[in-house]
Amino acid sequence: MKILFLLFLLPVQLLAQPFSQTDIKRWETKAKQVTIIRDNWGIPHIYGKTDADAVFGLLYAQCEDDFKRVEMNYIEKLGRMAEVKGESALYNDLLIRLVIDSGDAMADYKKCPLWLQTLMNAFADGINYYLYKHPAVKPALLNHFQPWYALLWTDGSIGAINTAGVNETELKNFYTGGNAVASTQKEEDPTGSNGFAFSPSITQSHNAILYINPHVTFYFRPEVQMASEEGLNVYGAVTWGQFFVYQGFNEHCGWMHTSNVVDIADLYAEKITKKNNILYYQYDHLQKPVIQKKILLKFQTGGSVQSTTINALFTGHGPVMTKRNNQWLSVKANNRSINGLIQSWQRTKTKSFAEYKKVMGLLANTSNNTVYADAEGNIAYWHGNFIPVRDKKYDWSRPVDGTTSATQWKGLHTVDESVHIYNPANGWLQNCNSTPFTVAGSNSPKRENYPAYMAPDGENFRGINAVRVLGKEKDYTIDKVIAAGYDTYLAAFEKLIPLLVTTFEKNVSATDSLYSQLTEPIGILKNWDLRCAENSVATTLAIEWGQKLIPKMIKSADEDEYESIDQVKRTEKFIAVAKPEDLLMPLSDLVKELNNKFGSWKITWGSINRYQRASSDIEQIYDDALPSFPVGFASSLWGMLPSYNARYYPGTKKRYGVNGNSFICAVEFGKRIKAKSLLAGGESGDPNSKHFSDQLLMYSKGQFKDVLFYKEDVLRQAEKTYHPGQ
């Protein structure tokens, strides 16, 4: 009875969470050294004595805003999604476990320099202290975060994992004995990012300006500031659960990352033999044993957790992940590293162009381009960063011979060897996940000066639009930069719409049944200025018609050609071979569909293109009966710079936004930072918070708020000031 009574007196936190008194005392001491100030938009400004204090406060604040997203990111990187989502996620877990080894992350933690270990300890402490102080929060799986978790995801990019094109289906087929066939289903990728930089020569203030415009899943990154007495003062977007600002700026430097298709992972065709029941792979005329590792995977089913063990296979190149043309293929990649985490942190504290280039010299940024500007007036662009040196006689876009050391990576290309440009004469830089060979218009780097594997990226319609837009202005301000970034021109329709109109006029007579059905829609499109807008019927017709063309564009190129040509060339090829029925019948079908859905085909874009956020769920459910808001923007697929990618869902007549513009920011450097920013929806993931949707209407119109970078400004707009745990 006495023991039970004592247990009753213990704080409920001690019963609910596996934390020691030593842990709790350490957290409480650290919390006193951290101050979080929430401004009038709910943005957390974290101030600490040390960098580690700022990290501790940052993770605590992130958990306050959306613990579910923090946790889910690490459940994924641990390869444990099936324990939450069920057996359907099992082979995605296996894929993660093959290319991100938790054991290696644990070992790397022990090898890290002390200063980095201290930051990782603070990262875990901040999350665990939040869980201790919020016993009502029930994690889906992770009740205690470990410092080495930070080494599972050292990049920050939404597409940080690279498997050289091997997909989950191929992996499953290989390890279950199925006939692995590479997926031939192709889709246009509507996601991406934009980064622009403007030199003092073309700005009104004669200061450099940076435009930060990632296109990711909505609510994937919150807006934060973190500062310490050790020289840290950085503002921008942080990926949930990470302790560094991924895209942002300090008083001296700013950086925007865009994704690329630089070859950073390769497939190796292995020659496998079996002797005495042992598998061997051939390498330089030697027979080497295939390494086998038992990987235990758990999955939720019927209210219980089951498990299965996969006998994973590895060669000296990496994990064996599929079989094509009767050959085993292994993957060589670098999906996490100590240097990657160091680089992600150290860039946030750089104070000059020289320092930033030195950090780039770590060569560990595996999936990003960098658009850069600074207070010294420099602008710069680097296409990739981690780029293995390879023998140019091989085609690295396809599996290479795994039996010879000639195909082994031969170190990394230096920063100066990568595709880059500093301070171009035209005064601006752009990248829209497109080729680096148009990054500065006519002043861009030249393709012939670089190996093909270094920049296989093609052109897209956003890139074309950006070059067209940025070259017009010679007196940029922050507001003019934002206006350029929100240009509504849909460059993809420059040739498609005239072709449609001409085809109709040449092939459809007044006596044809299509004439009465299409003459008015064709007239609207003929007079359209190719700009999307909320009140535009032409936008609805063009985009919905364009979506119907995508399968036809895919069929117009064979698979090899489809892989080798870019979005613009694929569209041009389709235009060259399109028959009248390829163009006119999709529009006819669309008119019928709109009439059936809405009673009229004259539907404005904002009527069907909507924003809705009804809950805190990571996977939103969309419902036409619930409140939603019109959005006049469109997918970046069509050349729109401010991307808003919306989809139809089961049971919906309207399309709802899921990704595109997320955190957007324009920052001007100088004696004093000036910046404006915008978030999709709001800072908080809690539907009961006013900051869940306080930026919603602004977001739908592209209206920005002022960034509060200096503490005196933050204090004037402070909504709440507290220490973690209060």
KOLKOLMI-420816 format. One record per residue (C-alpha): x, y, z. Coordinates in steps of 0.1 Angstrom, whole numbers. Layout:
REM residues N
SITE | x | y | z
SITE | X | Y | Z;
...
***
This chain:
REM residues 726
SITE | x | y | z
SITE | 0 | 0 | 0;
SITE | 28 | 24 | 8;
SITE | 45 | 17 | -25;
SITE | 12 | 24 | -43;
SITE | 8 | 56 | -24;
SITE | 42 | 68 | -34;
SITE | 36 | 60 | -70;
SITE | 4 | 80 | -68;
SITE | 24 | 110 | -56;
SITE | 48 | 109 | -85;
SITE | 43 | 133 | -114;
SITE | 22 | 118 | -141;
SITE | 51 | 126 | -166;
SITE | 74 | 101 | -148;
SITE | 48 | 74 | -152;
SITE | 41 | 82 | -189;
SITE | 75 | 88 | -203;
SITE | 108 | 69 | -199;
SITE | 129 | 98 | -187;
SITE | 153 | 98 | -158;
SITE | 156 | 124 | -131;
SITE | 191 | 132 | -144;
SITE | 176 | 139 | -179;
SITE | 148 | 161 | -164;
SITE | 172 | 182 | -143;
SITE | 194 | 188 | -173;
SITE | 165 | 199 | -195;
SITE | 151 | 222 | -168;
SITE | 185 | 238 | -165;
SITE | 189 | 243 | -202;
SITE | 153 | 256 | -206;
SITE | 162 | 285 | -183;
SITE | 189 | 296 | -208;
SITE | 164 | 297 | -237;
SITE | 138 | 323 | -244;
SITE | 111 | 318 | -271;
SITE | 93 | 348 | -283;
SITE | 63 | 342 | -305;
SITE | 55 | 372 | -327;
SITE | 21 | 383 | -339;
SITE | 21 | 355 | -366;
SITE | 31 | 328 | -341;
SITE | 66 | 326 | -356;
SITE | 90 | 314 | -329;
SITE | 122 | 335 | -324;
SITE | 145 | 314 | -302;
SITE | 173 | 331 | -282;
SITE | 199 | 311 | -263;
SITE | 232 | 316 | -246;
SITE | 248 | 289 | -268;
SITE | 241 | 274 | -301;
SITE | 230 | 242 | -283;
SITE | 205 | 263 | -263;
SITE | 191 | 276 | -295;
SITE | 188 | 241 | -310;
SITE | 171 | 229 | -278;
SITE | 146 | 258 | -280;
SITE | 140 | 253 | -317;
SITE | 130 | 217 | -314;
SITE | 108 | 224 | -284;
SITE | 90 | 251 | -304;
SITE | 87 | 228 | -335;
SITE | 70 | 202 | -313;
SITE | 46 | 228 | -299;
SITE | 36 | 237 | -335;
SITE | 34 | 202 | -350;
SITE | 49 | 172 | -331;
SITE | 32 | 148 | -354;
SITE | 52 | 160 | -384;
SITE | 85 | 160 | -363;
SITE | 79 | 124 | -353;
SITE | 67 | 111 | -387;
SITE | 98 | 124 | -404;
SITE | 120 | 102 | -382;
SITE | 97 | 72 | -383;
SITE | 102 | 73 | -420;
SITE | 140 | 78 | -418;
SITE | 142 | 49 | -393;
SITE | 124 | 27 | -418;
SITE | 95 | 20 | -394;
SITE | 65 | 34 | -413;
SITE | 49 | 0 | -415;
SITE | 46 | -1 | -377;
SITE | 23 | 29 | -381;
SITE | 7 | 25 | -415;
SITE | 6 | -12 | -419;
SITE | 21 | -38 | -443;
SITE | 16 | -16 | -474;
SITE | 46 | 4 | -462;
SITE | 69 | -26 | -456;
SITE | 90 | -24 | -487;
SITE | 93 | 14 | -485;
SITE | 108 | 6 | -450;
SITE | 132 | -19 | -466;
SITE | 143 | 6 | -492;
SITE | 151 | 32 | -464;
SITE | 169 | 6 | -443;
SITE | 191 | -4 | -473;
SITE | 202 | 31 | -480;
SITE | 201 | 47 | -446;
SITE | 217 | 24 | -419;
SITE | 208 | 33 | -383;
SITE | 238 | 13 | -371;
SITE | 261 | 35 | -392;
SITE | 243 | 66 | -378;
SITE | 250 | 55 | -343;
SITE | 286 | 48 | -351;
SITE | 290 | 82 | -368;
SITE | 275 | 99 | -337;
SITE | 304 | 86 | -316;
SITE | 329 | 98 | -342;
SITE | 314 | 133 | -345;
SITE | 334 | 163 | -332;
SITE | 323 | 173 | -297;
SITE | 306 | 205 | -308;
SITE | 284 | 186 | -332;
SITE | 275 | 160 | -306;
SITE | 265 | 188 | -283;
SITE | 241 | 201 | -309;
SITE | 227 | 166 | -315;
SITE | 222 | 161 | -278;
SITE | 203 | 194 | -277;
SITE | 182 | 183 | -306;
SITE | 170 | 152 | -288;
SITE | 167 | 169 | -255;
SITE | 144 | 196 | -269;
SITE | 120 | 170 | -283;
SITE | 122 | 148 | -252;
SITE | 116 | 177 | -229;
SITE | 85 | 186 | -249;
SITE | 72 | 150 | -245;
SITE | 79 | 152 | -207;
SITE | 61 | 184 | -203;
SITE | 31 | 173 | -225;
SITE | 22 | 138 | -212;
SITE | -12 | 141 | -230;
SITE | 7 | 139 | -263;
SITE | 7 | 103 | -275;
SITE | 35 | 96 | -300;
SITE | 26 | 73 | -328;
SITE | 58 | 53 | -322;
SITE | 88 | 72 | -308;
SITE | 86 | 79 | -271;
SITE | 122 | 88 | -267;
SITE | 143 | 105 | -294;
SITE | 180 | 97 | -297;
SITE | 208 | 122 | -306;
SITE | 219 | 101 | -335;
SITE | 185 | 104 | -352;
SITE | 199 | 137 | -366;
SITE | 224 | 117 | -387;
SITE | 196 | 98 | -405;
SITE | 187 | 130 | -424;
SITE | 215 | 153 | -430;
SITE | 203 | 172 | -460;
SITE | 169 | 188 | -454;
SITE | 156 | 183 | -489;
SITE | 121 | 167 | -493;
SITE | 138 | 145 | -519;
SITE | 169 | 137 | -500;
SITE | 170 | 99 | -506;
SITE | 185 | 88 | -539;
SITE | 183 | 52 | -552;
SITE | 195 | 58 | -588;
SITE | 159 | 52 | -601;
SITE | 152 | 19 | -583;
SITE | 116 | 20 | -570;
SITE | 98 | 3 | -542;
SITE | 80 | -21 | -566;
SITE | 113 | -33 | -581;
SITE | 127 | -38 | -547;
SITE | 97 | -58 | -535;
SITE | 98 | -80 | -566;
SITE | 135 | -87 | -562;
SITE | 133 | -97 | -525;
SITE | 100 | -117 | -529;
SITE | 112 | -136 | -560;
SITE | 89 | -118 | -584;
SITE | 98 | -107 | -619;
SITE | 112 | -73 | -614;
SITE | 102 | -49 | -642;
SITE | 112 | -12 | -642;
SITE | 81 | 9 | -639;
SITE | 71 | 24 | -673;
SITE | 44 | 47 | -659;
SITE | 55 | 82 | -665;
SITE | 41 | 114 | -649;
SITE | 50 | 150 | -653;
SITE | 65 | 161 | -620;
SITE | 46 | 192 | -608;
SITE | 68 | 200 | -579;
SITE | 101 | 219 | -577;
SITE | 115 | 252 | -564;
SITE | 125 | 286 | -576;
SITE | 155 | 306 | -565;
SITE | 164 | 341 | -578;
SITE | 193 | 364 | -569;
SITE | 198 | 400 | -579;
SITE | 231 | 419 | -577;
SITE | 234 | 456 | -566;
SITE | 238 | 466 | -602;
SITE | 201 | 461 | -609;
SITE | 185 | 469 | -575;
SITE | 172 | 503 | -564;
SITE | 190 | 502 | -531;
SITE | 222 | 489 | -546;
SITE | 220 | 459 | -522;
SITE | 218 | 423 | -532;
SITE | 183 | 406 | -530;
SITE | 175 | 369 | -527;
SITE | 142 | 353 | -535;
SITE | 135 | 320 | -516;
SITE | 107 | 300 | -532;
SITE | 106 | 262 | -524;
SITE | 78 | 242 | -539;
SITE | 71 | 214 | -515;
SITE | 42 | 196 | -498;
SITE | 22 | 222 | -478;
SITE | 32 | 226 | -442;
SITE | 64 | 207 | -448;
SITE | 86 | 235 | -434;
SITE | 78 | 261 | -407;
SITE | 93 | 296 | -404;
SITE | 117 | 302 | -376;
SITE | 145 | 323 | -362;
SITE | 173 | 311 | -340;
SITE | 200 | 332 | -323;
SITE | 227 | 327 | -297;
SITE | 255 | 345 | -280;
SITE | 279 | 324 | -300;
SITE | 273 | 343 | -332;
SITE | 242 | 324 | -345;
SITE | 214 | 346 | -359;
SITE | 196 | 329 | -387;
SITE | 161 | 331 | -402;
SITE | 142 | 310 | -426;
SITE | 125 | 276 | -432;
SITE | 135 | 245 | -412;
SITE | 123 | 210 | -421;
SITE | 102 | 195 | -393;
SITE | 125 | 178 | -368;
SITE | 158 | 192 | -381;
SITE | 179 | 217 | -362;
SITE | 193 | 238 | -390;
SITE | 176 | 264 | -411;
SITE | 175 | 248 | -445;
SITE | 166 | 278 | -467;
SITE | 171 | 312 | -453;
SITE | 196 | 340 | -444;
SITE | 216 | 355 | -416;
SITE | 229 | 391 | -415;
SITE | 256 | 384 | -440;
SITE | 245 | 356 | -464;
SITE | 214 | 340 | -478;
SITE | 209 | 307 | -496;
SITE | 180 | 290 | -515;
SITE | 182 | 254 | -524;
SITE | 166 | 239 | -555;
SITE | 165 | 202 | -564;
SITE | 184 | 188 | -594;
SITE | 191 | 156 | -613;
SITE | 228 | 157 | -610;
SITE | 241 | 121 | -610;
SITE | 249 | 114 | -574;
SITE | 240 | 77 | -573;
SITE | 247 | 49 | -597;
SITE | 235 | 14 | -606;
SITE | 261 | -14 | -610;
SITE | 254 | -45 | -630;
SITE | 268 | -74 | -609;
SITE | 280 | -108 | -622;
SITE | 268 | -133 | -596;
SITE | 279 | -169 | -592;
SITE | 270 | -195 | -566;
SITE | 295 | -220 | -552;
SITE | 289 | -244 | -522;
SITE | 257 | -224 | -515;
SITE | 276 | -192 | -512;
SITE | 269 | -162 | -535;
SITE | 299 | -143 | -550;
SITE | 302 | -112 | -572;
SITE | 330 | -107 | -597;
SITE | 353 | -77 | -592;
SITE | 385 | -72 | -612;
SITE | 387 | -110 | -620;
SITE | 383 | -119 | -583;
SITE | 353 | -137 | -567;
SITE | 341 | -118 | -536;
SITE | 314 | -131 | -513;
SITE | 281 | -112 | -514;
SITE | 275 | -97 | -480;
SITE | 243 | -108 | -463;
SITE | 225 | -89 | -436;
SITE | 193 | -99 | -417;
SITE | 169 | -69 | -416;
SITE | 140 | -73 | -392;
SITE | 109 | -54 | -404;
SITE | 78 | -49 | -383;
SITE | 44 | -40 | -395;
SITE | 10 | -33 | -379;
SITE | -18 | -56 | -388;
SITE | -52 | -64 | -372;
SITE | -43 | -44 | -341;
SITE | -11 | -63 | -334;
SITE | 25 | -59 | -346;
SITE | 40 | -87 | -368;
SITE | 75 | -91 | -382;
SITE | 93 | -105 | -411;
SITE | 131 | -108 | -418;
SITE | 146 | -99 | -451;
SITE | 180 | -114 | -460;
SITE | 194 | -83 | -476;
SITE | 223 | -86 | -501;
SITE | 252 | -62 | -506;
SITE | 283 | -60 | -529;
SITE | 312 | -36 | -525;
SITE | 291 | -10 | -544;
SITE | 261 | -11 | -520;
SITE | 228 | -29 | -516;
SITE | 215 | -52 | -543;
SITE | 180 | -37 | -550;
SITE | 167 | -51 | -582;
SITE | 172 | -73 | -613;
SITE | 168 | -60 | -648;
SITE | 176 | -79 | -680;
SITE | 185 | -109 | -658;
SITE | 212 | -89 | -640;
SITE | 214 | -80 | -604;
SITE | 218 | -43 | -598;
SITE | 234 | -28 | -568;
SITE | 231 | 9 | -558;
SITE | 260 | 32 | -548;
SITE | 248 | 63 | -531;
SITE | 255 | 87 | -502;
SITE | 222 | 94 | -485;
SITE | 235 | 107 | -452;
SITE | 269 | 117 | -438;
SITE | 286 | 136 | -409;
SITE | 299 | 162 | -433;
SITE | 264 | 167 | -447;
SITE | 251 | 176 | -412;
SITE | 282 | 198 | -406;
SITE | 277 | 216 | -439;
SITE | 240 | 222 | -432;
SITE | 248 | 238 | -399;
SITE | 279 | 257 | -407;
SITE | 264 | 275 | -437;
SITE | 239 | 292 | -413;
SITE | 268 | 309 | -395;
SITE | 288 | 321 | -425;
SITE | 297 | 358 | -426;
SITE | 311 | 363 | -461;
SITE | 313 | 349 | -497;
SITE | 347 | 334 | -489;
SITE | 333 | 316 | -458;
SITE | 303 | 303 | -477;
SITE | 325 | 289 | -505;
SITE | 347 | 272 | -478;
SITE | 316 | 255 | -464;
SITE | 306 | 244 | -499;
SITE | 341 | 228 | -500;
SITE | 328 | 201 | -477;
SITE | 311 | 187 | -508;
SITE | 284 | 170 | -489;
SITE | 252 | 186 | -501;
SITE | 238 | 157 | -520;
SITE | 206 | 168 | -536;
SITE | 207 | 206 | -540;
SITE | 216 | 235 | -562;
SITE | 223 | 267 | -543;
SITE | 212 | 302 | -553;
SITE | 231 | 327 | -531;
SITE | 233 | 364 | -523;
SITE | 251 | 383 | -496;
SITE | 257 | 417 | -479;
SITE | 289 | 422 | -498;
SITE | 269 | 424 | -530;
SITE | 278 | 390 | -544;
SITE | 253 | 367 | -561;
SITE | 263 | 331 | -570;
SITE | 249 | 298 | -582;
SITE | 263 | 262 | -578;
SITE | 247 | 233 | -596;
SITE | 250 | 204 | -571;
SITE | 278 | 200 | -546;
SITE | 284 | 163 | -540;
SITE | 294 | 151 | -574;
SITE | 315 | 119 | -578;
SITE | 343 | 119 | -604;
SITE | 337 | 92 | -630;
SITE | 353 | 78 | -662;
SITE | 337 | 98 | -690;
SITE | 337 | 68 | -714;
SITE | 308 | 52 | -696;
SITE | 272 | 62 | -699;
SITE | 264 | 69 | -663;
SITE | 227 | 75 | -670;
SITE | 224 | 37 | -672;
SITE | 237 | 7 | -652;
SITE | 275 | 4 | -655;
SITE | 297 | -27 | -654;
SITE | 301 | -37 | -617;
SITE | 329 | -62 | -624;
SITE | 357 | -36 | -630;
SITE | 373 | -10 | -608;
SITE | 372 | 13 | -639;
SITE | 336 | 22 | -629;
SITE | 345 | 30 | -593;
SITE | 341 | 66 | -582;
SITE | 373 | 85 | -582;
SITE | 368 | 111 | -555;
SITE | 346 | 142 | -557;
SITE | 346 | 172 | -580;
SITE | 358 | 203 | -563;
SITE | 335 | 234 | -560;
SITE | 354 | 251 | -588;
SITE | 350 | 221 | -610;
SITE | 312 | 220 | -606;
SITE | 289 | 240 | -628;
SITE | 288 | 274 | -612;
SITE | 287 | 312 | -619;
SITE | 296 | 342 | -597;
SITE | 283 | 378 | -603;
SITE | 272 | 375 | -639;
SITE | 271 | 407 | -660;
SITE | 234 | 406 | -664;
SITE | 229 | 410 | -627;
SITE | 205 | 382 | -620;
SITE | 204 | 344 | -615;
SITE | 176 | 320 | -616;
SITE | 171 | 283 | -611;
SITE | 137 | 265 | -614;
SITE | 149 | 229 | -612;
SITE | 161 | 234 | -647;
SITE | 193 | 233 | -667;
SITE | 222 | 254 | -653;
SITE | 229 | 265 | -688;
SITE | 202 | 292 | -687;
SITE | 208 | 303 | -651;
SITE | 220 | 337 | -662;
SITE | 205 | 340 | -697;
SITE | 232 | 346 | -723;
SITE | 258 | 348 | -695;
SITE | 252 | 312 | -684;
SITE | 279 | 285 | -681;
SITE | 283 | 264 | -713;
SITE | 272 | 228 | -715;
SITE | 303 | 217 | -735;
SITE | 326 | 226 | -706;
SITE | 313 | 199 | -683;
SITE | 308 | 161 | -682;
SITE | 272 | 150 | -690;
SITE | 267 | 134 | -656;
SITE | 274 | 167 | -639;
SITE | 243 | 185 | -653;
SITE | 218 | 162 | -671;
SITE | 190 | 186 | -662;
SITE | 168 | 197 | -690;
SITE | 148 | 229 | -695;
SITE | 112 | 234 | -682;
SITE | 86 | 260 | -687;
SITE | 93 | 277 | -654;
SITE | 129 | 282 | -664;
SITE | 119 | 297 | -697;
SITE | 94 | 320 | -679;
SITE | 120 | 331 | -653;
SITE | 145 | 341 | -679;
SITE | 119 | 361 | -697;
SITE | 106 | 378 | -666;
SITE | 139 | 386 | -648;
SITE | 155 | 403 | -677;
SITE | 129 | 430 | -679;
SITE | 136 | 450 | -647;
SITE | 167 | 471 | -640;
SITE | 157 | 487 | -607;
SITE | 145 | 459 | -584;
SITE | 130 | 463 | -550;
SITE | 117 | 436 | -526;
SITE | 82 | 443 | -539;
SITE | 93 | 441 | -575;
SITE | 111 | 408 | -568;
SITE | 80 | 394 | -553;
SITE | 60 | 406 | -583;
SITE | 84 | 388 | -606;
SITE | 82 | 356 | -585;
SITE | 44 | 358 | -588;
SITE | 43 | 362 | -625;
SITE | 12 | 344 | -637;
SITE | 22 | 336 | -673;
SITE | 17 | 300 | -683;
SITE | 46 | 295 | -708;
SITE | 36 | 259 | -716;
SITE | 6 | 271 | -736;
SITE | 25 | 295 | -759;
SITE | 25 | 269 | -787;
SITE | -2 | 245 | -775;
SITE | -31 | 271 | -776;
SITE | -23 | 285 | -810;
SITE | -20 | 250 | -823;
SITE | -54 | 241 | -809;
SITE | -70 | 272 | -824;
SITE | -54 | 267 | -858;
SITE | -64 | 230 | -858;
SITE | -100 | 239 | -850;
SITE | -102 | 266 | -876;
SITE | -87 | 245 | -904;
SITE | -105 | 212 | -896;
SITE | -139 | 220 | -882;
SITE | -165 | 234 | -905;
SITE | -197 | 252 | -894;
SITE | -217 | 220 | -903;
SITE | -196 | 198 | -880;
SITE | -211 | 187 | -847;
SITE | -179 | 199 | -829;
SITE | -183 | 234 | -843;
SITE | -213 | 244 | -821;
SITE | -198 | 227 | -791;
SITE | -162 | 242 | -793;
SITE | -165 | 275 | -812;
SITE | -171 | 295 | -780;
SITE | -144 | 277 | -759;
SITE | -120 | 281 | -787;
SITE | -128 | 318 | -790;
SITE | -121 | 323 | -753;
SITE | -88 | 305 | -756;
SITE | -79 | 324 | -787;
SITE | -82 | 357 | -769;
SITE | -66 | 346 | -737;
SITE | -34 | 363 | -726;
SITE | -20 | 330 | -712;
SITE | -21 | 344 | -676;
SITE | -40 | 324 | -650;
SITE | -64 | 342 | -627;
SITE | -91 | 334 | -602;
SITE | -119 | 348 | -624;
SITE | -106 | 332 | -656;
SITE | -126 | 307 | -676;
SITE | -98 | 304 | -701;
SITE | -75 | 292 | -673;
SITE | -99 | 264 | -664;
SITE | -102 | 253 | -701;
SITE | -64 | 254 | -707;
SITE | -53 | 236 | -676;
SITE | -80 | 209 | -676;
SITE | -74 | 204 | -714;
SITE | -36 | 203 | -708;
SITE | -40 | 176 | -682;
SITE | -58 | 154 | -708;
SITE | -29 | 159 | -732;
SITE | -2 | 145 | -708;
SITE | -9 | 108 | -716;
SITE | -8 | 116 | -753;
SITE | 25 | 134 | -748;
SITE | 39 | 104 | -731;
SITE | 28 | 81 | -760;
SITE | 44 | 104 | -786;
SITE | 79 | 94 | -774;
SITE | 93 | 59 | -768;
SITE | 106 | 51 | -733;
SITE | 142 | 58 | -740;
SITE | 135 | 90 | -758;
SITE | 111 | 101 | -730;
SITE | 138 | 96 | -705;
SITE | 164 | 116 | -725;
SITE | 144 | 147 | -734;
SITE | 132 | 174 | -712;
SITE | 97 | 188 | -706;
SITE | 100 | 215 | -732;
SITE | 113 | 191 | -759;
SITE | 87 | 165 | -751;
SITE | 60 | 191 | -756;
SITE | 76 | 203 | -789;
SITE | 77 | 167 | -801;
SITE | 40 | 162 | -793;
SITE | 32 | 194 | -811;
SITE | 51 | 182 | -842;
SITE | 31 | 149 | -844;
SITE | -3 | 158 | -829;
SITE | -33 | 149 | -850;
SITE | -65 | 170 | -850;
SITE | -83 | 144 | -828;
SITE | -54 | 145 | -803;
SITE | -62 | 182 | -797;
SITE | -99 | 186 | -803;
SITE | -114 | 155 | -787;
SITE | -98 | 162 | -752;
SITE | -114 | 197 | -753;
SITE | -147 | 182 | -764;
SITE | -146 | 157 | -735;
SITE | -137 | 185 | -711;
SITE | -167 | 206 | -721;
SITE | -190 | 176 | -716;
SITE | -174 | 169 | -682;
SITE | -177 | 205 | -669;
SITE | -213 | 206 | -681;
SITE | -221 | 174 | -663;
SITE | -203 | 185 | -631;
SITE | -214 | 221 | -628;
SITE | -242 | 226 | -653;
SITE | -220 | 248 | -675;
SITE | -185 | 246 | -689;
SITE | -180 | 284 | -682;
SITE | -164 | 277 | -648;
SITE | -138 | 302 | -635;
SITE | -105 | 288 | -622;
SITE | -110 | 300 | -587;
SITE | -143 | 281 | -585;
SITE | -127 | 247 | -589;
SITE | -91 | 255 | -578;
SITE | -93 | 256 | -540;
SITE | -74 | 258 | -507;
SITE | -87 | 237 | -478;
SITE | -71 | 228 | -445;
SITE | -97 | 212 | -423;
SITE | -76 | 193 | -398;
SITE | -42 | 188 | -383;
SITE | -38 | 154 | -401;
SITE | -6 | 150 | -421;
SITE | -27 | 133 | -448;
SITE | -56 | 157 | -454;
SITE | -90 | 146 | -465;
SITE | -107 | 170 | -489;
SITE | -145 | 176 | -490;
SITE | -165 | 199 | -513;
SITE | -190 | 204 | -485;
SITE | -164 | 220 | -461;
SITE | -152 | 256 | -463;
SITE | -125 | 263 | -489;
SITE | -110 | 293 | -506;
SITE | -104 | 302 | -542;
SITE | -68 | 303 | -555;
SITE | -59 | 319 | -588;
SITE | -25 | 302 | -592;
SITE | -16 | 270 | -611;
SITE | 8 | 242 | -611;
SITE | 44 | 249 | -620;
SITE | 40 | 222 | -647;
SITE | 25 | 249 | -670;
SITE | 53 | 274 | -664;
SITE | 37 | 293 | -635;
SITE | 64 | 307 | -612;
SITE | 43 | 307 | -580;
SITE | 34 | 270 | -580;
SITE | 1 | 258 | -567;
SITE | -5 | 222 | -575;
SITE | -40 | 210 | -569;
SITE | -57 | 176 | -574;
SITE | -91 | 160 | -575;
SITE | -99 | 135 | -548;
SITE | -124 | 107 | -545;
SITE | -158 | 123 | -542;
SITE | -147 | 159 | -550;
SITE | -157 | 180 | -580;
SITE | -131 | 206 | -571;
SITE | -94 | 203 | -570;
SITE | -75 | 211 | -538;
SITE | -40 | 223 | -533;
SITE | -14 | 199 | -519;
SITE | 20 | 213 | -527;
SITE | 37 | 242 | -543;
SITE | 46 | 276 | -527;
SITE | 52 | 268 | -490;
SITE | 76 | 292 | -473;
SITE | 83 | 321 | -496;
SITE | 107 | 350 | -487;
SITE | 124 | 379 | -503;
SITE | 154 | 393 | -484;
SITE | 174 | 424 | -491;
SITE | 209 | 427 | -476;
SITE | 227 | 458 | -466;
SITE | 234 | 476 | -433;
SITE | 201 | 464 | -421;
SITE | 182 | 433 | -432;
SITE | 148 | 439 | -449;
SITE | 126 | 409 | -457;
SITE | 91 | 398 | -464;
SITE | 77 | 363 | -461;
SITE | 46 | 341 | -465;
SITE | 35 | 307 | -453;
SITE | 9 | 283 | -466;
SITE | -19 | 286 | -441;
SITE | 0 | 295 | -409;
SITE | 28 | 285 | -385;
SITE | 8 | 262 | -363;
SITE | -5 | 227 | -370;
SITE | -32 | 231 | -343;
SITE | -67 | 238 | -357;
SITE | -75 | 256 | -324;
SITE | -47 | 281 | -329;
SITE | -54 | 313 | -347;
SITE | -20 | 307 | -364;
SITE | -34 | 276 | -381;
SITE | -49 | 297 | -409;
SITE | -40 | 334 | -402;
SITE | -20 | 336 | -434;
SITE | -45 | 317 | -455;
SITE | -61 | 346 | -474;
SITE | -28 | 363 | -478;
SITE | -14 | 331 | -492;
SITE | -43 | 328 | -517;
SITE | -35 | 363 | -530;
SITE | 3 | 363 | -527;
SITE | 3 | 391 | -500;
SITE | 34 | 390 | -479;
SITE | 41 | 400 | -442;
SITE | 71 | 418 | -429;
SITE | 99 | 396 | -414;
SITE | 109 | 406 | -379;
SITE | 146 | 399 | -379;
SITE | 159 | 423 | -352;
SITE | 150 | 415 | -316;
SITE | 137 | 450 | -309;
SITE | 112 | 446 | -337;
SITE | 102 | 411 | -324;
SITE | 96 | 425 | -289;
SITE | 73 | 452 | -303;
SITE | 52 | 425 | -320;
SITE | 56 | 399 | -293;
SITE | 25 | 378 | -286;
SITE | 41 | 355 | -260;
SITE | 75 | 353 | -243;
SITE | 85 | 322 | -223;
SITE | 111 | 296 | -215;
SITE | 105 | 260 | -229;
SITE | 83 | 241 | -205;
SITE | 64 | 272 | -192;
***
